[in-house]
Amino acid sequence: MSEPFPEQAPRRGYRGYIASRPVQGNRTPQHVQNLVIRDYALRNGLLFKLSATEHAMPHCYMMLEQVLDELPSLEGMIVYSLFMLPQRRERRLDVFRRVLDQGAALHTAVEGLLLAGPDDIGRLEDIRRIQEVMDRTPDPGPVLRRPLLPNSAPSNPADDPQG
């Protein structure tokens, strides 16, 4: 007689997730993204499975959806960067919830962050918000060098404006 609920196969490994479009305005070759993820996995004792590569179209997350659907058979996923996840907060929170609802983890290789429980969501979102504020802040331009004391000379003669 068969069991009413067949035993589930053990979860094994972490699927990588890389981008084929810019992340934070920078284009990182896919092989470099994979090297970063593989190194992160090695340093953290995680079994790395091949990466899924997101399509280049803006706001397309087809491969992310595929990895999320695969989570019941994985321990989790390693994304190249936190900043390649959906920009819209609601969509990003949905990704976080889906990972946690599956009992999985989400690692970010560049930032070295981990989503392993509900308390981690706030920290990840705080980092996103700080980056958004920094992106909107105008560049102050070059910083002027001034002596620490009113009558002190520059420590490097090349820095002396009267030089």
N, C-alpha and C positions, 0 to 999 in steps of 0.2 A: 504494500500500500504506500502511495506517495505522500509526502508531507504536504500539508496545506500551504505552507510558505516555504518555497525552496530557499536554501541558504544562499545568501548573496556572496558574490565573489569579493575577496578582500580588495580594498582600495590600494592602489599602488601608484606612487609617483606624482609628480607635479608637471602639468603641461605649461610650456612657455607660451607667451603671447607677445608678439612683436608688431611693429608698425612699418608700413611702407609709405607713410606720409610724415611730414615734420611733427616733432614733439617739442613743444615750447619754442617753436620757430627754428629748430635745428633738425637737419636731416642726418640721421645716423644710419650708416649702411646696415642692412639686415644681418650680415655676418658678424658685425661688431656687436649689435644688440644680442645676438645669440651667445657670443663670447661672454658678455657681461652677465647674462642669465646663467650660463653654465658655471662661471666662476662663483657667482652668488650661491648657486645650489651646492657646489663642492664645499665652499667655506661653511655652509650651514648644514651639511650632512643630508641634503635632500636629493632624492632620485629625480633627475631631470629627464623629462620626455620631450621629444621634438616640439618645436614651437609652431603655433598657428600664426600665420601672417595676415594681419588685417588688410583689407582692400584699400586702395589709395583714395577712393572717393571720400570727400569730407562728410563727417557725421554718419559714416557707414560702420556698423558694428556687427556684421554678419558672422565674422570669425569669432568674435567675443561671445556671441550667442551660442555658437557651436561648442566652444570650450565650456561655457556654463552648463550646457546640456550634458556634457561629458562628465561633470563633477561627481555623479554617483559612483563612478569607477575610479576616481582619482582622490588623492589626499588634498589636492588643491591646485593652485595655479601660481605661476611666477610671471608677472607682467614686467616688461622692461622698465616702465616708469609710471608712477601714479598719474602723471599728466597726460597719458594716452587714453585714459578711461573717459567715458562721456563727459562733455563739458557741462551739460545740463545737470544740475544737482539731483533732480528727481530720478533721472536715469541712472546716475552714479550710485545713489542710495539703493536703488533697485538691484544693481549689480552686487553691492555689499550684502544686502539681505539674502539674495539668492545663494551667494557663497556660504554664508553662515547657516541658512536653512538646510543646506546639503551637508552640514557638518564638516565643511572644508575650510581651507585657509587661503588667503591671498597675500602673496609677497610682492614687494616692489623692489626690483634689483638695484636700480640707480640710487634710490633714497634709503634702501635698507629697512623698509617698514613692513609690518606684519598686521594683517587683519585676521584675528583668530577668535574674536568675541565682540559682542555689541559695544563694549566700552572703547574699542579701537576705532569705531566709526568717527566719533567726535574728533579724535586726534588727526585722522586723515583729512577730515573736512576742514579743520583749523589750518592745516598746512596749505590746502587748496585756497582758502580764503586769504591767507597771508600773501601767497603768490599773486592772487588776483589784485590785491591792493598794490603790491610792488609793481605789477605790470601797468597800473593806471597812474603811478606816481611819476611825474616828470623827472628826467635825469638832471641832477643839480649841476652838471658840468664839472670841470676840473676843480679840485679842492685847492684853495690857496694855502701855501705854506707860510706860516707865521712863526716867529720865535716864541717860545714858551714864556720867556720873561721879556719885559719891554726893552731892555738894553742889551739883550744877549745876542751874540753873533751866531750866524748859521754854523752848524757843526761841519758842514761840507762846503768848502769855498765855492764849488760849482753852483750851490743853491743861493749864493749871495746875489740878490737882485741888482746891487750896485757894482757887482763884480768885475 
